[in-house]
Amino acid sequence: MITVPGRVFHYTLHVPYAHTDQMRFVYYANYLVYFEMARAAMLREVGLPYAELEKKGVFLPVVEAHCLYKAPAHFDDELKVVSRCAIEGPRLRVTYEVTRGDTLIVAGYTVHVCLSAAGKVLRPAPELRRLVESQN
């Protein structure tokens, strides 16, 4: 797992029953939903809600995603998602670690490219630096 340096963000959720499968495990694809929830919270925390970025004409589509499943999670588990972001040219790489207590459940990352509404690759808006700068 590649962990990027920089500011650390925390997001907590409780697994809803609807997110479990017949085996009573969290369905594997839902971890990508948890990544998205943590990412949206991360943007809100630095004062850049995703809706505001879209109004400014900045979009962050996922161009790569990876999950490494280490242990199952179940209905009503409290999961903590720790995320970090790095800016690499026009791309943002966000790493995630999902834990239940001291147990690592999933580790992964998503890579996003900054695009205009017309689909043109953009340099990251300067405000996105708040995702990687240390909190004062």
N, C-alpha and C positions, 0 to 999 in steps of 0.2 A: 504494500500500500504506500503510495506516494503522499506524504503529508506536506503541504506547502506552509512556509513560514508566514507570520503575520497575525493579524487580529483574529481572536477566537470568538465564535458566536455559539450560543446555547439555545436550544429549542426543546421543549418537553411536550409530549403528547401521551394520551392513553389510547391503546388500541381499541377501536370499535369492533363489535362482534361482526359487522358486515365485512371487515377486512381479513377475516380468517377463512380458511378453506375446509374441506371435508376432514382433513387430518387435524384440525383445530390449531394449525399454525397460521401465522400471518402469511397471506398469499405473496409469493416472491415479488411480483410486480408492484405491490403496494409500497415497497421500500423506495421506489422511485418517486412515488407520491409524497412520502415522508421527506425525501430530499427536497422536493419542490416546496413543501410547506416550510421547511427550515430556511431555504433560500429566500422565500418571500419575506419571512420574518427578519432575516439578515438585512435585506434591503430596507425594510421599514425601520429597523433599528438605527440605520445610518441616515435616515431621513430621505430615502429614495424609494418610496413605494413603486412597485412595478408599473402600476397604472399611470403614475406621473412620468416615468421614463417613456412609456408609450405615447403619452400626450406630447412629449418633446421629440417624438419621432425616433426613439431608440428602442430596438427590440433585441432580445437575447435568446435566440433559439438554441436548443441543445443540439450539438453536432456530434457528441460522443457521450456515452454513459457506461459506467462499469460498476458492478456490485460483486463483492466477495462475501458469501454467506457463511457465517461461522457457527451460529446457534439459532434455534427457532425462538420466535416470540409468540405470545398467545393473547387471547382476548383479555382486555383490561390491564395488560402489562403497562407500566409506566416506562416509556422509552425516552431517552435523552439523545438528542442529535447534536453533536459538536461539529461545527463547520468552519472552514477557513477558505479564503479566496486569494488567488494570485492572478495578476494581469500579465498576459504574455502576448504582446502586440495587440491585435484586435480581438483576442480571445480572453475569456475568463475561465479559469479552472477552479472549481469548488470541490474541496474534499469533505467527506462526511464520515463520521464514526457514530453508529447507533449502538447504544448500550442499554442494558437493564441492570441497574446496580453496577457491579464490577464486571459483568459479563459482556464481552463484545458480541453483538448480534450480527451486524453488517458493517463493512467498510467499503467505501466506494468514492467515486468522483463523477462529476459532469463537466463537460467542456462546452462553453457557449461562445458564439461569435456575435460581435456587435454589428447589427444591421440597421439600415434606414428602412422606412416604410416601403420604399421602392426595391428593397433587397440589396442595396449597395453596402459593401463592407465599410464600416466606420472605425475610426480610432475611438477607443473608449472615452466617454465623456469624462472630463476632469473630476466630476462629482463621484464617479465610481472609485476613485482613489481612496475614498472613505472606507471601502471594504478591506483595504490592505493596511491602512495606516493604524498605528497603535492608538488606542483610546487614551485621551488625556484625562 
